[in-house]
Amino acid sequence: MKLPIILFFISFQFMCTTQVLAQNKNDKKTNKLVKPYHPEDNADTKINALLVRAKKENKNVILQAGGNWCVWCLRFDDFRKKDKAVRANLAKNYLYYHLNYSTENKNPDVFAKYAPEGNKLGYPFFIILDKNGNVLKLQESSSFENGITYDSQKVIDFLNNYKN
């Protein structure tokens, strides 16, 4: 009778330890990701400067809304830099900005201007602007997810739909 109970507790302890180790491994990976959002930015000024550049370069602008607190925001930033096809598509067709939303700076005026319904999408979400600052698309990101990263072809298809 004691042996099954002892085996149960040993098995339970092993499962808990394995889960903690897996969580710690994921936390370490997340901590290594670059924090691309800048709460101190004047987002409106930065976006206006990008729109001036977008007109000169005949590109559209992507605003990635989120914050350094959001693991999926950090994962997308990492993905877009490492995936060669996505990186090339963005460089050719878009100017990119990380629009901060955090306790330090919620950028209420910018979100009201470009994404008044954005709070319904979850983070990150994307705001595609044409070179004149008109919103072409608000896009949630969960449909691009693939495991703990993103699906390259789905992202490229999205980008191709809104390039200039």
Secondary structure as UniProt FT lines:
FT   HELIX           2..32
FT   TURN            39..40
FT   HELIX           43..57
FT   STRAND          60..66
FT   TURN            68..69
FT   HELIX           71..82
FT   HELIX           84..93
FT   STRAND          94..100
FT   HELIX           108..114
FT   TURN            116..117
FT   HELIX           118..120
FT   STRAND          125..129
FT   TURN            131..132
FT   STRAND          135..140
FT   HELIX           142..144
FT   STRAND          145..146
FT   TURN            147..148
FT   STRAND          149..150
FT   HELIX           152..162
//
